[in-house]
Amino acid sequence: MARRRIADQPTSRLAIWARRCAFFALTATILSILIVRSGILEPIPALATFGGALVVAVFGIVLAFGAFIVVWKDGTDGVGHAFAAIGIGVALLGYPAYLGYMAYKLPMINDITTDPIDPPRFDVLARLRPRGTVEYAGLYAAELQRKAYPDIEPLSVSAAPKAAYDVTMAVITRRKWRVVVDRPPQPGRRDGQIEAVARTPIMGFRDDVSIRIRPDDDGSRIDVRSASRYGRHDFGGNASRIRSLLEDVEARADTEEKREQRQQQKPQKPSPVQAGKR
């Protein structure tokens, strides 16, 4: 009996191209992130690459849905390719969709500070920022900030300015920010000043942070300013950075204060001379 040869079931070309588009978009996205984080090129070309990758991802999703129709009508293979294209495309579009929601929800500002009247200044970082972004935007931006982030306020701690400065530096060091200015406070002469460069979580864009520590009635007052270096909208990133920074500084300052109190409460052991006199 002659053995019948069964031909391989053909794969939908739409499904093949859908998966190719998805993997191309994934590669271009990873490449754009690496470009920004390595500093090889300016952020604008990287953003253009990232935007092009998103367009290709959308095109791949459209091709995938077309492949489903072809597979259902002609009985060809390619369902797995189509599902892979949709999965990769949705994953790539998820973060931009979240940013779009935050842009709709939050005001278009990119410079946040705990003291809008007298914000901490950028000295060294002023040379790295684009022209026109060194000075704080003014009272209009302050009003938008107050409505969107009413919890962004100065932090008051009971520690002395030098101790508050050391605690703040310890928190910044733990966050691995690049510190460009570290001037400890000098009583009666100058406030403590810290300038550092932070990175956004995914794309790694550089944001500039200025921190000022000055004496207060009950100890020290810490003011923070965080500003995006590029773009007119920070999507809430600067406010979130200030909020988490001050929370960590406050927690560490409380821990240091309790440690000092425990050390002061410990009974001191008598010296050998005092023990001999007894």
C-alpha distance (Angstrom), angle and dihedral (degrees) to the residues before:
residue distance angle dihedral
M1 . . .
A2 3.79 . .
R3 3.77 115.2 .
R4 3.83 112.9 -124.2
R5 3.78 116.9 -134.5
I6 3.74 114.4 -138.3
A7 3.79 112.7 -149.7
D8 3.76 118.7 -131.6
Q9 3.78 113.2 -97.7
P10 3.81 108.7 -106.1
T11 3.80 119.6 -116.6
S12 3.77 120.9 -128.4
R13 3.79 110.5 -104.3
L14 3.80 89.3 -145.9
A15 3.81 89.3 58.7
I16 3.81 91.2 48.6
W17 3.80 92.6 50.9
A18 3.79 91.6 43.7
R19 3.80 90.8 57.8
R20 3.81 91.1 44.5
C21 3.79 90.6 53.5
A22 3.80 91.1 48.2
F23 3.81 94.0 51.6
F24 3.80 91.4 44.2
A25 3.82 89.7 52.5
L26 3.81 90.7 48.2
T27 3.81 91.6 50.5
A28 3.81 92.6 47.5
T29 3.82 91.1 49.0
I30 3.79 92.8 51.6
L31 3.80 89.7 46.4
S32 3.81 92.5 52.4
I33 3.81 91.5 50.4
L34 3.81 91.3 49.7
I35 3.82 90.6 49.1
V36 3.81 92.5 53.8
R37 3.79 95.5 43.6
S38 3.79 94.6 46.6
G39 3.80 93.6 46.2
I40 3.81 92.9 -132.4
L41 3.81 92.2 136.3
E42 3.78 136.9 12.7
P43 3.82 116.9 -86.9
I44 3.82 93.6 -107.8
P45 3.85 95.8 70.3
A46 3.79 89.5 43.3
L47 3.80 91.1 51.9
A48 3.80 89.8 48.9
T49 3.80 88.8 53.1
F50 3.78 91.0 47.7
G51 3.83 91.6 49.2
G52 3.79 91.3 49.7
A53 3.79 89.7 50.4
L54 3.81 90.4 54.3
V55 3.81 91.1 51.0
V56 3.80 90.4 51.9
A57 3.83 89.6 47.7
V58 3.82 90.8 54.4
F59 3.81 90.2 47.7
G60 3.80 89.3 51.3
I61 3.81 91.3 52.8
V62 3.81 90.3 51.3
L63 3.80 90.5 50.5
A64 3.80 89.8 48.7
F65 3.79 92.6 55.9
G66 3.80 88.6 47.6
A67 3.80 88.4 51.7
F68 3.81 90.5 54.3
I69 3.80 89.3 56.8
V70 3.79 92.5 48.8
V71 3.80 92.5 47.5
W72 3.79 91.4 49.8
K73 3.82 93.9 48.3
D74 3.81 101.9 38.2
G75 3.79 100.8 27.4
T76 3.80 93.3 -126.2
D77 3.79 125.5 150.0
G78 3.81 126.1 -105.7
V79 3.79 106.8 97.1
G80 3.79 90.8 123.2
H81 3.81 92.0 52.0
A82 3.80 91.0 49.8
F83 3.80 93.7 49.2
A84 3.82 90.4 48.8
A85 3.80 90.7 52.0
I86 3.80 92.2 49.8
G87 3.81 93.1 46.0
I88 3.80 93.9 50.5
G89 3.80 92.5 43.1
V90 3.80 94.4 50.4
A91 3.82 90.7 47.2
L92 3.80 91.3 52.2
L93 3.80 93.3 46.2
G94 3.80 94.7 46.8
Y95 3.80 97.0 80.5
P96 3.83 95.9 45.6
A97 3.80 88.4 48.0
Y98 3.80 89.5 54.0
L99 3.81 90.5 49.3
G100 3.79 89.5 50.2
Y101 3.79 90.2 53.9
M102 3.81 91.3 49.2
A103 3.81 90.6 48.2
Y104 3.80 89.6 54.1
K105 3.80 93.2 45.5
L106 3.83 100.8 42.9
P107 3.82 132.1 52.6
M108 3.80 121.2 -98.7
I109 3.80 98.9 -102.7
N110 3.79 130.3 123.1
D111 3.82 103.9 -177.1
I112 3.82 117.8 75.1
T113 3.80 127.8 177.8
T114 3.77 140.1 168.7
D115 3.82 90.4 -134.2
P116 3.82 113.0 43.6
I117 3.83 91.8 172.5
D118 3.80 95.0 55.1
P119 3.83 107.3 9.3
P120 3.81 121.3 -173.6
R121 3.79 110.1 -91.5
F122 3.78 131.8 -122.8
D123 3.80 109.6 -128.6
V124 3.80 110.4 159.0
L125 3.80 92.8 16.6
A126 3.80 89.7 55.1
R127 3.81 87.9 77.7
L128 3.80 91.2 57.2
R129 3.79 98.1 46.0
P130 3.82 123.0 89.7
R131 3.78 116.7 -98.7
G132 3.78 114.2 -81.5
T133 3.81 96.0 22.6
V134 3.80 100.6 86.7
E135 3.80 97.8 83.5
Y136 3.80 121.5 63.6
A137 3.81 113.9 -98.1
G138 3.81 94.4 -118.1
L139 3.79 140.4 -125.4
Y140 3.81 95.3 -34.9
A141 3.80 91.0 59.6
A142 3.80 89.0 42.9
E143 3.81 90.4 56.6
L144 3.80 91.8 49.0
Q145 3.80 89.0 49.1
R146 3.80 92.6 49.3
K147 3.81 91.7 54.4
A148 3.81 95.2 44.6
Y149 3.82 100.0 37.1
P150 3.81 109.6 22.6
D151 3.83 91.0 161.1
I152 3.82 94.6 64.0
E153 3.80 100.6 105.0
P154 3.82 137.9 138.8
L155 3.78 117.5 -79.3
S156 3.79 118.6 -125.5
V157 3.79 118.0 -161.6
S158 3.78 130.8 179.5
A159 3.81 92.8 -129.5
A160 3.78 122.5 102.7
P161 3.83 116.6 -99.2
K162 3.82 93.5 -102.4
A163 3.81 91.9 50.0
A164 3.81 91.0 46.2
Y165 3.79 89.1 49.6
D166 3.83 91.8 51.6
V167 3.80 91.5 49.0
T168 3.80 91.7 49.6
M169 3.79 91.9 48.8
A170 3.81 90.1 50.4
V171 3.82 91.2 53.6
I172 3.82 92.1 47.4
T173 3.80 91.4 48.5
R174 3.79 90.1 51.7
R175 3.81 89.6 52.2
K176 3.83 89.3 52.3
W177 3.79 95.1 -128.9
R178 3.80 115.9 163.8
V179 3.79 105.8 -109.6
V180 3.81 114.9 -150.8
V181 3.84 99.7 167.7
D182 3.81 126.3 34.1
R183 3.80 112.8 167.4
P184 3.80 113.7 164.0
P185 3.81 116.5 -141.9
Q186 3.78 119.0 -96.2
P187 3.82 113.6 -157.4
G188 3.77 111.7 -115.2
R189 3.81 93.6 2.0
R190 3.82 112.4 61.5
D191 3.79 144.3 -12.8
G192 3.76 122.7 -110.2
Q193 3.80 112.4 -96.1
I194 3.80 131.4 -166.9
E195 3.79 125.6 178.5
A196 3.77 119.7 -174.3
V197 3.79 141.8 163.2
A198 3.80 118.3 -125.9
R199 3.81 129.1 -171.2
T200 3.79 130.2 -133.1
P201 3.83 112.8 -116.0
I202 3.82 103.4 -110.9
M203 3.80 112.3 14.0
G204 3.80 93.8 32.2
F205 3.80 97.2 -133.7
R206 3.80 113.5 174.1
D207 3.80 117.1 -111.2
D208 3.80 122.3 -174.4
V209 3.80 122.3 -130.6
S210 3.81 128.4 -167.9
I211 3.80 121.7 -172.8
R212 3.79 126.8 -170.0
I213 3.83 125.5 -165.8
R214 3.79 117.7 -168.4
P215 3.82 133.9 163.1
D216 3.78 118.0 -88.8
D217 3.80 133.8 -171.2
D218 3.80 93.6 -95.2
G219 3.80 99.0 29.7
S220 3.80 124.5 -61.4
R221 3.77 139.6 -13.0
I222 3.80 120.7 -145.1
D223 3.81 120.6 -158.7
V224 3.79 124.1 -174.5
R225 3.79 134.3 -165.6
S226 3.79 121.8 -169.6
A227 3.81 120.9 -177.6
S228 3.78 133.2 175.6
R229 3.76 113.4 -121.9
Y230 3.81 94.1 -147.1
G231 3.79 134.1 28.5
R232 3.79 132.2 32.6
H233 3.82 96.0 -110.8
D234 3.79 125.2 56.1
F235 3.84 95.5 -173.7
G236 3.81 89.8 -132.9
G237 3.79 94.6 -58.0
N238 3.81 97.9 123.7
A239 3.80 94.1 49.1
S240 3.80 90.3 48.3
R241 3.82 90.4 50.3
I242 3.81 93.2 50.9
R243 3.78 92.0 45.4
S244 3.80 95.1 51.3
L245 3.82 92.7 42.0
L246 3.80 94.0 54.0
E247 3.80 91.3 44.5
D248 3.81 90.7 54.4
V249 3.82 92.3 45.0
E250 3.80 91.7 50.0
A251 3.80 92.4 48.0
R252 3.80 92.7 48.5
A253 3.81 92.3 45.6
D254 3.81 90.2 52.4
T255 3.80 90.2 49.2
E256 3.80 92.2 50.7
E257 3.81 91.6 47.6
K258 3.81 92.5 51.4
R259 3.80 90.4 47.8
E260 3.79 91.2 53.5
Q261 3.79 91.0 48.4
R262 3.81 91.4 52.3
Q263 3.78 91.2 49.6
Q264 3.80 91.1 51.0
Q265 3.80 91.5 49.8
K266 3.81 93.6 52.5
P267 3.84 111.9 105.2
Q268 3.77 111.5 -113.8
K269 3.81 116.2 -122.3
P270 3.81 114.1 -122.7
S271 3.78 116.0 -109.1
P272 3.85 119.0 -113.6
V273 3.83 90.4 -105.2
Q274 3.79 92.1 53.9
A275 3.80 91.0 45.7
G276 3.83 90.6 52.4
K277 3.80 92.5 51.4
R278 3.79 89.1 56.6
